[in-house]
């Protein structure tokens, strides 16, 4: 998003809290194209780009924390994973693959 705002020469609205109406409208339009509808409802009444940016940032902190907790759970699952006497190698490999896929979707690639 920072790159997109920079390309349109409006990053200074965020960085320097400019109160330029035209630039703030460009920021708002670009943000609206890039965020989910529920978040648009949260920032729709704001007119200053910096306030919009900060609201989105605050919202994403919660999302990041949820991802972090899910990843920690997967790491614990991985650490306690053992092959049982009744499971096959294929079943064990499938469990490993599931954990690796889920961690990758959360942004963490398991290498060990």
PyMOL commands that set and color helices and strands:
alter all, ss='L'
color gray80, all
select helices_A, chain A and resi 2-7+11-15+21-34+37-43+49-80+89-105
alter helices_A, ss='H'
color red, helices_A
deselect
rebuild
show_as cartoon
